[in-house]
């Protein structure tokens, strides 16, 4: 919901029935720049009956990411999302975990990614925080298999994965591959949907045209059932970027998200 400040999200999100929300580091930094302390921000979130599910995200946790992009605004933003800054922000706001992404146009070498992820996990472990890689089919870590290889090679107990339904299916990852991952290494799940046929421009679809769970053709029921079968207890969230929501009130968007997610989970678990 572009343009909706963090504190204005709390009431509608809680009223819809969510128990937590994800934050971007900039959500916290903007309020701190305005004079609030992290403890005050955390108190406002708690007073609304919410928790911080994850800090999303660090995008500069490997050496090559320090030089990513063309020097434009997006590149500078990504370079500023460093391990130390993001983990420290997550710790002081009370986030439950930290997400790591790689926004790159080439596949990341395994050895470099594993070393960077191990260091990230070590920094997070000092604060008792788990860290999860969110793979993107348009990024440097593109598939479940690649992400799990990095987590495995890093060898850190607090390292794991984010399973985002759009990324999962658009990357060509399969439920059979997911079934081989230990359930306790899935740290968070993000539900959304999409048509069977992807757009030619995946970046555009990713950021402007994702659908609510149940509106598209992705096998979300199979995804939930596979996660349940491997013993995952990761929290389920909703992540939908769609330009149609820009003209909708947050109260309506939040209610729609909760309804869609609950319907999907009920279908998957035989409670519908």
TIDREN-710835 format. One line per field, with one value per residue (C-alpha): residue number from 1; residue in one letter; x, y, z. Coordinates in Angstrom, 3 decimals, decimal comma. Example, Ala and Ser with C-alpha at 12.3 -4.5 7.8 and 13.67 -1.06 7.14 Angstrom:
2
k <- c(1 / 2)
r <- c(A / S)
px <- c(12,300 / 13,670)
py <- c(-4,500 / -1,060)
pz <- c(7,800 / 7,140)
This chain:
272
k <- c(1 / 2 / 3 / 4 / 5 / 6 / 7 / 8 / 9 / 10 / 11 / 12 / 13 / 14 / 15 / 16 / 17 / 18 / 19 / 20 / 21 / 22 / 23 / 24 / 25 / 26 / 27 / 28 / 29 / 30 / 31 / 32 / 33 / 34 / 35 / 36 / 37 / 38 / 39 / 40 / 41 / 42 / 43 / 44 / 45 / 46 / 47 / 48 / 49 / 50 / 51 / 52 / 53 / 54 / 55 / 56 / 57 / 58 / 59 / 60 / 61 / 62 / 63 / 64 / 65 / 66 / 67 / 68 / 69 / 70 / 71 / 72 / 73 / 74 / 75 / 76 / 77 / 78 / 79 / 80 / 81 / 82 / 83 / 84 / 85 / 86 / 87 / 88 / 89 / 90 / 91 / 92 / 93 / 94 / 95 / 96 / 97 / 98 / 99 / 100 / 101 / 102 / 103 / 104 / 105 / 106 / 107 / 108 / 109 / 110 / 111 / 112 / 113 / 114 / 115 / 116 / 117 / 118 / 119 / 120 / 121 / 122 / 123 / 124 / 125 / 126 / 127 / 128 / 129 / 130 / 131 / 132 / 133 / 134 / 135 / 136 / 137 / 138 / 139 / 140 / 141 / 142 / 143 / 144 / 145 / 146 / 147 / 148 / 149 / 150 / 151 / 152 / 153 / 154 / 155 / 156 / 157 / 158 / 159 / 160 / 161 / 162 / 163 / 164 / 165 / 166 / 167 / 168 / 169 / 170 / 171 / 172 / 173 / 174 / 175 / 176 / 177 / 178 / 179 / 180 / 181 / 182 / 183 / 184 / 185 / 186 / 187 / 188 / 189 / 190 / 191 / 192 / 193 / 194 / 195 / 196 / 197 / 198 / 199 / 200 / 201 / 202 / 203 / 204 / 205 / 206 / 207 / 208 / 209 / 210 / 211 / 212 / 213 / 214 / 215 / 216 / 217 / 218 / 219 / 220 / 221 / 222 / 223 / 224 / 225 / 226 / 227 / 228 / 229 / 230 / 231 / 232 / 233 / 234 / 235 / 236 / 237 / 238 / 239 / 240 / 241 / 242 / 243 / 244 / 245 / 246 / 247 / 248 / 249 / 250 / 251 / 252 / 253 / 254 / 255 / 256 / 257 / 258 / 259 / 260 / 261 / 262 / 263 / 264 / 265 / 266 / 267 / 268 / 269 / 270 / 271 / 272)
r <- c(X / X / X / X / X / X / X / X / X / X / X / X / X / X / X / X / X / X / X / X / X / X / X / X / X / X / X / X / X / X / X / X / X / X / X / X / X / X / X / X / X / X / X / X / X / X / X / X / X / X / X / X / X / X / X / X / X / X / X / X / X / X / X / X / X / X / X / X / X / X / X / X / X / X / X / X / X / X / X / X / X / X / X / X / X / X / X / X / X / X / X / X / X / X / X / X / X / X / X / X / X / X / X / X / X / X / X / X / X / X / X / X / X / X / X / X / X / X / X / X / X / X / X / X / X / X / X / X / X / X / X / X / X / X / X / X / X / X / X / X / X / X / X / X / X / X / X / X / X / X / X / X / X / X / X / X / X / X / X / X / X / X / X / X / X / X / X / X / X / X / X / X / X / X / X / X / X / X / X / X / X / X / X / X / X / X / X / X / X / X / X / X / X / X / X / X / X / X / X / X / X / X / X / X / X / X / X / X / X / X / X / X / X / X / X / X / X / X / X / X / X / X / X / X / X / X / X / X / X / X / X / X / X / X / X / X / X / X / X / X / X / X / X / X / X / X / X / X / X / X / X / X / X / X / X / X / X / X / X / X / X / X / X / X / X / X / X / X / X / X / X / X)
px <- c(0,000 / 2,236 / 1,930 / 0,307 / 2,592 / 3,284 / 1,245 / -1,771 / -1,636 / -1,908 / -5,605 / -6,954 / -4,560 / -5,489 / -9,212 / -9,122 / -7,836 / -4,107 / -1,878 / 1,332 / 2,721 / 5,978 / 8,016 / 10,538 / 13,541 / 12,440 / 9,171 / 11,183 / 13,783 / 11,151 / 9,558 / 12,915 / 13,884 / 10,626 / 11,662 / 10,159 / 12,299 / 12,258 / 10,732 / 7,912 / 7,253 / 7,277 / 4,850 / 2,426 / 2,529 / 1,961 / -0,857 / -2,630 / -2,433 / 0,173 / 3,686 / 6,408 / 6,613 / 9,810 / 12,073 / 11,947 / 14,692 / 18,473 / 19,627 / 23,331 / 24,836 / 27,400 / 30,435 / 29,192 / 25,932 / 27,856 / 28,349 / 24,973 / 22,984 / 23,704 / 23,944 / 20,334 / 17,843 / 16,991 / 20,645 / 21,431 / 18,463 / 19,574 / 23,180 / 21,930 / 20,112 / 23,237 / 23,495 / 24,388 / 21,808 / 18,895 / 19,625 / 20,080 / 16,768 / 15,033 / 16,448 / 15,464 / 11,921 / 11,366 / 10,993 / 10,741 / 13,122 / 15,031 / 14,553 / 17,519 / 17,155 / 19,449 / 18,184 / 20,550 / 20,325 / 22,657 / 22,733 / 24,793 / 27,844 / 27,183 / 30,433 / 30,000 / 26,359 / 27,044 / 29,829 / 27,705 / 24,703 / 26,784 / 28,053 / 24,519 / 23,286 / 26,116 / 25,264 / 21,569 / 22,332 / 23,854 / 20,307 / 18,590 / 17,147 / 16,578 / 17,279 / 15,578 / 16,477 / 13,625 / 14,436 / 13,112 / 12,908 / 14,017 / 16,887 / 20,294 / 18,882 / 16,115 / 14,808 / 14,084 / 16,933 / 19,455 / 18,287 / 18,397 / 21,888 / 23,053 / 21,391 / 22,876 / 26,376 / 26,284 / 25,644 / 24,016 / 21,231 / 19,317 / 19,354 / 16,251 / 13,894 / 10,941 / 8,360 / 6,538 / 3,879 / 4,489 / 8,259 / 7,895 / 5,714 / 7,075 / 10,587 / 9,560 / 10,156 / 8,094 / 6,203 / 8,403 / 11,470 / 9,776 / 8,897 / 12,628 / 13,252 / 13,128 / 10,011 / 11,816 / 13,948 / 10,918 / 10,714 / 7,841 / 5,275 / 3,735 / 0,488 / -0,624 / -1,847 / -1,352 / -2,730 / -1,395 / 0,392 / 2,968 / 3,334 / 6,246 / 7,670 / 7,961 / 9,137 / 5,959 / 3,787 / 5,696 / 5,237 / 1,875 / -0,321 / -0,232 / -3,638 / -5,270 / -5,064 / -7,787 / -8,124 / -5,588 / -4,363 / -1,421 / -1,700 / -1,889 / -3,750 / -0,907 / 1,623 / -0,065 / -0,508 / 3,149 / 4,279 / 2,039 / 3,369 / 6,998 / 6,094 / 6,467 / 5,057 / 6,050 / 3,534 / 1,401 / 1,175 / -0,208 / 1,921 / 0,038 / 1,417 / -1,378 / -2,023 / -5,782 / -5,258 / -3,883 / -7,418 / -8,825 / -8,995 / -6,585 / -9,495 / -10,995 / -7,664 / -6,831 / -10,242 / -9,925 / -6,469 / -7,586 / -10,674 / -8,705 / -5,953 / -8,342 / -10,354 / -7,202 / -5,987 / -9,410 / -9,565 / -6,107 / -6,840 / -10,329 / -12,081 / -13,981)
py <- c(0,000 / 2,831 / 5,991 / 4,472 / 5,195 / 2,350 / 3,692 / 4,164 / 0,509 / -0,902 / -0,412 / -1,730 / -4,681 / -5,714 / -5,165 / -7,456 / -10,296 / -10,354 / -11,084 / -9,678 / -7,627 / -7,438 / -4,256 / -2,723 / -1,141 / 2,204 / 1,926 / 2,109 / 4,564 / 7,087 / 7,150 / 7,347 / 10,271 / 11,927 / 11,622 / 8,341 / 5,735 / 2,089 / 1,178 / 3,666 / 2,240 / -1,301 / -0,276 / 1,177 / -2,079 / -4,141 / -1,866 / -2,636 / -6,333 / -7,046 / -8,456 / -7,882 / -11,065 / -10,246 / -7,428 / -7,425 / -7,167 / -7,034 / -6,818 / -6,103 / -9,132 / -10,166 / -8,194 / -7,859 / -6,333 / -3,322 / -2,348 / -3,452 / -1,370 / 1,810 / 4,228 / 5,318 / 5,614 / 1,905 / 0,900 / 3,246 / 1,924 / -1,679 / -0,892 / 0,705 / -2,451 / -3,917 / -6,827 / -4,712 / -1,974 / -4,278 / -6,832 / -4,075 / -2,534 / -5,902 / -6,465 / -3,114 / -3,258 / -6,846 / -8,538 / -12,311 / -12,833 / -11,207 / -11,780 / -11,819 / -11,235 / -10,821 / -8,367 / -9,155 / -9,995 / -13,002 / -16,167 / -15,791 / -18,102 / -20,654 / -20,118 / -16,340 / -16,604 / -19,250 / -17,193 / -14,053 / -15,871 / -17,525 / -14,106 / -12,711 / -15,615 / -15,096 / -11,419 / -12,248 / -15,028 / -12,459 / -11,101 / -14,498 / -13,913 / -16,446 / -15,417 / -16,666 / -16,405 / -15,333 / -16,537 / -14,598 / -15,888 / -12,419 / -12,183 / -13,683 / -16,597 / -17,820 / -21,174 / -23,204 / -25,552 / -22,708 / -21,117 / -24,393 / -25,132 / -21,798 / -22,420 / -25,915 / -24,780 / -21,944 / -24,491 / -22,169 / -23,419 / -20,124 / -20,074 / -20,971 / -20,091 / -17,914 / -19,616 / -17,000 / -18,639 / -16,375 / -16,803 / -20,532 / -21,294 / -18,673 / -20,022 / -23,511 / -24,917 / -28,004 / -29,465 / -32,565 / -30,405 / -28,656 / -32,028 / -32,708 / -29,608 / -30,040 / -28,298 / -26,377 / -24,629 / -22,883 / -19,667 / -17,827 / -18,354 / -15,663 / -16,414 / -14,809 / -16,049 / -15,599 / -16,751 / -19,989 / -18,083 / -15,545 / -12,088 / -11,527 / -9,028 / -10,929 / -7,850 / -6,054 / -8,969 / -9,319 / -5,696 / -4,747 / -7,732 / -10,416 / -11,771 / -12,632 / -16,277 / -18,152 / -15,643 / -17,334 / -20,737 / -21,470 / -24,690 / -23,042 / -25,980 / -28,280 / -25,819 / -25,637 / -29,400 / -29,996 / -27,537 / -29,251 / -32,658 / -31,705 / -30,379 / -26,675 / -24,435 / -21,229 / -18,394 / -17,754 / -14,197 / -12,485 / -10,495 / -9,012 / -6,222 / -5,082 / -1,607 / -2,023 / -1,756 / 1,769 / 3,124 / 0,909 / 1,692 / -0,259 / -1,510 / -3,200 / -4,525 / -6,049 / -7,713 / -9,099 / -10,482 / -12,204 / -13,696 / -15,033 / -16,510 / -18,158 / -19,657 / -21,095 / -22,593 / -24,064 / -25,679 / -27,156 / -28,528 / -29,824 / -27,241 / -25,460)
pz <- c(0,000 / -1,210 / 0,774 / 3,877 / 6,856 / 9,268 / 12,172 / 9,902 / 8,894 / 12,394 / 13,101 / 9,790 / 9,774 / 13,319 / 12,740 / 9,708 / 11,865 / 11,209 / 14,185 / 12,713 / 9,854 / 7,971 / 8,010 / 5,687 / 7,399 / 5,979 / 7,933 / 11,137 / 9,894 / 8,777 / 12,220 / 13,954 / 11,725 / 12,822 / 16,462 / 17,672 / 19,386 / 18,383 / 21,743 / 21,148 / 17,700 / 19,075 / 21,813 / 19,262 / 17,302 / 20,442 / 21,595 / 18,313 / 19,170 / 16,506 / 16,270 / 13,674 / 11,629 / 9,748 / 8,659 / 4,860 / 3,827 / 3,654 / 0,038 / 0,604 / 2,334 / -0,291 / -1,500 / -5,082 / -3,864 / -2,611 / -6,266 / -7,643 / -10,066 / -11,964 / -9,067 / -9,367 / -6,530 / -6,425 / -6,445 / -3,589 / -1,626 / -2,063 / -1,149 / 2,058 / 3,158 / 4,713 / 7,112 / 10,111 / 9,569 / 8,822 / 11,543 / 14,109 / 13,058 / 13,300 / 16,774 / 18,212 / 16,828 / 17,981 / 14,596 / 14,627 / 11,689 / 8,834 / 5,099 / 2,697 / -1,047 / -4,020 / -6,632 / -9,472 / -13,145 / -12,984 / -10,915 / -7,767 / -7,338 / -4,591 / -2,689 / -2,479 / -1,492 / 1,151 / 2,718 / 2,757 / 4,153 / 6,874 / 7,963 / 7,913 / 10,030 / 12,518 / 12,957 / 13,369 / 15,831 / 18,191 / 18,539 / 18,564 / 15,091 / 12,319 / 8,724 / 5,585 / 1,917 / -0,336 / -3,842 / -6,838 / -10,427 / -11,541 / -9,049 / -8,389 / -6,352 / -8,598 / -7,434 / -4,334 / -5,223 / -5,475 / -2,232 / -0,301 / -1,639 / -0,180 / 3,180 / 3,334 / 2,343 / 4,886 / 7,614 / 10,127 / 12,397 / 12,170 / 8,364 / 6,391 / 3,561 / 2,695 / 0,498 / -1,558 / -3,731 / -6,726 / -6,624 / -6,041 / -9,039 / -11,441 / -10,811 / -11,878 / -8,407 / -7,607 / -4,677 / -4,963 / -4,339 / -1,428 / 0,103 / 0,521 / 2,677 / 6,471 / 7,689 / 10,425 / 7,818 / 6,332 / 8,326 / 6,672 / 3,898 / 1,695 / -0,111 / -3,355 / -6,720 / -10,458 / -13,817 / -15,278 / -18,053 / -16,860 / -18,323 / -20,680 / -18,182 / -14,901 / -12,999 / -13,989 / -12,932 / -9,665 / -8,649 / -10,177 / -11,013 / -8,333 / -7,370 / -4,079 / -3,009 / -4,886 / -7,719 / -9,983 / -11,066 / -8,760 / -6,756 / -3,366 / -1,850 / -2,851 / -1,496 / 1,909 / 2,088 / 1,229 / 3,896 / 6,426 / 5,385 / 6,025 / 9,450 / 8,727 / 11,426 / 9,650 / 9,822 / 6,756 / 5,494 / 2,416 / -0,029 / -2,976 / -5,128 / -7,452 / -8,777 / -8,368 / -4,601 / -4,879 / -5,134 / -2,383 / 1,314 / 3,486 / 5,595 / 2,531 / 1,265 / 4,654 / 4,917 / 1,403 / 2,159 / 5,362 / 3,744 / 0,779 / 2,943 / 5,388 / 2,521 / 0,950 / 4,215 / 4,935 / 1,494 / 1,914 / 5,354 / 4,692 / 6,809 / 4,047)
